[in-house]
């Protein structure tokens, strides 16, 4: 496992096939988010964040997986820009009324100063979490 800090609150964790074998998982475990794959991703995220030496905000989390011949790159982010990008992607899949709400929220988050944007993101995440439970 090789960790690279791309930016503040954004880390790339490079994982090779041997790392997967050592943890008893396969690429399919990551793709399908099996319980073992999920545990591996969670642990890789924790290790990656701890490598930065600073406190992460704890909101606006996003993750991306890039697959290459030699390795897999797990990109963990709590950057507002990345969170907004993911919200925009989600909005394109929603019915018109929900997409309008999302786009309004996206605009408010994107224009707000960081602390205010993080408050909005925390509230949004808490509301989504409440709905899912």
Order of alpha helices (4+ residues) and beta strands (2+ residues): beta-beta-alpha-alpha-alpha-beta-beta-alpha-alpha-alpha
